[in-house]
Amino acid sequence: MTTIDTFLMFEGAAEEALTFYVGLFPDSKVLDIERYGPEGPGPEGSVLRASFQLAGKTYMCIDSFVQHGFTFTPAVSLFVHCDTEEEFDRLYAALSEGGSPLMEAGDHGFSRKFGWTNDRFGVSWQLNLA
């Protein structure tokens, strides 16, 4: 059967990011991490390929050793459905810290509470309290 996983390309912060994300969400864990060895081509110990779960969904990531003319964009974001206001506030604060909020948390007319932020790694998150 064909499967589709979200794939995140970092430039040196893949393990830090996935560890941060796994610590934020329930039913989350690192599934595997494969690292570059001394033969490269990436820096030894950096993430060649990793997979992890957030709230039961699988994601993949790498550390690209090639500098690209692009990075993450808010045009593609991870949308989080929060069950409680406490959960929303905790996640929004953690994901916004060191990042750049795109829409401050609040009532924007289409839900009780919504916020959109880029985290410190550049990944875009939309959080919604239905």
ROLUMVEX-593266 format. One line per 10 residues: number of its first residue (from 0); for each residue x, y, z of C-alpha. Coordinates in nm, 3 decimals, always signed. Example, Ala and Ser with C-alpha at 12.3 -4.5 7.8 and 13.67 -1.06 7.14 Angstrom:
residues 2
0 = +1.230/-0.450/+0.780; +1.367/-0.106/+0.714
This chain:
residues 130
0 = +0.000/+0.000/+0.000; +0.122/+0.349/-0.079; +0.192/+0.570/+0.223; +0.270/+0.939/+0.255; +0.481/+1.094/+0.531; +0.562/+1.457/+0.591; +0.933/+1.517/+0.523; +1.125/+1.802/+0.688; +1.466/+1.917/+0.565; +1.682/+2.096/+0.819
10 = +2.032/+2.234/+0.776; +2.198/+2.107/+1.093; +1.913/+2.110/+1.348; +1.715/+1.794/+1.261; +1.784/+1.605/+1.583; +1.728/+1.910/+1.802; +1.397/+1.979/+1.626; +1.263/+1.624/+1.635; +1.359/+1.588/+2.002; +1.179/+1.915/+2.080
20 = +0.865/+1.809/+1.889; +0.854/+1.460/+2.043; +0.871/+1.619/+2.389; +0.571/+1.846/+2.317; +0.306/+1.605/+2.194; +0.151/+1.294/+2.352; +0.178/+0.962/+2.166; +0.510/+1.075/+2.018; +0.844/+0.901/+1.984; +1.162/+0.877/+1.781
30 = +1.136/+0.574/+1.554; +1.490/+0.571/+1.414; +1.787/+0.793/+1.343; +2.054/+0.712/+1.086; +2.364/+0.933/+1.103; +2.640/+1.025/+0.865; +2.964/+0.844/+0.941; +3.319/+0.969/+0.904; +3.302/+0.896/+0.529; +3.029/+1.163/+0.487
40 = +2.917/+1.313/+0.267; +2.747/+1.510/+0.547; +2.915/+1.609/+0.875; +2.983/+1.306/+1.091; +2.702/+1.247/+1.341; +2.448/+1.467/+1.164; +2.113/+1.317/+1.063; +2.123/+1.129/+0.734; +1.763/+1.020/+0.784; +1.527/+1.001/+1.082
50 = +1.167/+0.913/+1.141; +0.950/+1.002/+1.436; +0.586/+1.013/+1.541; +0.390/+1.312/+1.667; +0.046/+1.232/+1.807; +0.066/+0.898/+1.626; +0.151/+1.040/+1.281; +0.483/+0.961/+1.117; +0.727/+1.229/+1.000; +1.069/+1.204/+0.842
60 = +1.359/+1.449/+0.849; +1.719/+1.501/+0.743; +2.006/+1.741/+0.792; +2.095/+1.865/+0.447; +2.465/+1.932/+0.414; +2.392/+2.120/+0.091; +2.298/+2.487/+0.131; +1.978/+2.555/-0.059; +1.822/+2.884/-0.166; +1.503/+2.790/+0.021
70 = +1.380/+2.675/+0.357; +1.041/+2.616/+0.518; +0.748/+2.832/+0.413; +0.419/+2.904/+0.593; +0.239/+2.798/+0.273; +0.274/+2.446/+0.416; +0.215/+2.412/+0.788; +0.135/+2.154/+1.053; -0.220/+2.204/+1.183; -0.276/+2.108/+1.546
80 = -0.627/+2.043/+1.678; -0.613/+2.120/+2.051; -0.866/+1.972/+2.293; -0.818/+2.218/+2.579; -0.718/+2.578/+2.623; -0.435/+2.468/+2.853; -0.296/+2.243/+2.582; -0.331/+2.522/+2.324; -0.152/+2.776/+2.546; +0.133/+2.534/+2.631
90 = +0.193/+2.436/+2.269; +0.161/+2.789/+2.128; +0.406/+2.926/+2.387; +0.661/+2.649/+2.324; +0.637/+2.664/+1.945; +0.650/+3.046/+1.938; +0.953/+3.075/+2.167; +1.245/+3.188/+1.952; +1.022/+3.178/+1.645; +0.804/+3.430/+1.469
100 = +0.429/+3.442/+1.528; +0.226/+3.493/+1.210; -0.113/+3.529/+1.382; -0.118/+3.591/+1.755; -0.327/+3.349/+1.959; -0.683/+3.468/+1.998; -1.039/+3.469/+1.867; -1.016/+3.545/+1.496; -1.385/+3.481/+1.434; -1.363/+3.128/+1.293
110 = -1.281/+2.939/+1.615; -1.264/+3.006/+1.987; -0.886/+3.033/+1.976; -0.640/+3.015/+1.690; -0.272/+3.097/+1.648; -0.016/+3.054/+1.372; +0.358/+3.064/+1.428; +0.688/+2.968/+1.276; +0.898/+2.787/+1.536; +1.267/+2.852/+1.598
120 = +1.355/+2.596/+1.329; +1.137/+2.766/+1.068; +0.858/+2.508/+1.065; +0.511/+2.665/+1.045; +0.239/+2.557/+1.291; -0.130/+2.644/+1.305; -0.298/+2.571/+1.638; -0.672/+2.562/+1.677; -0.903/+2.526/+1.975; -1.237/+2.423/+1.830
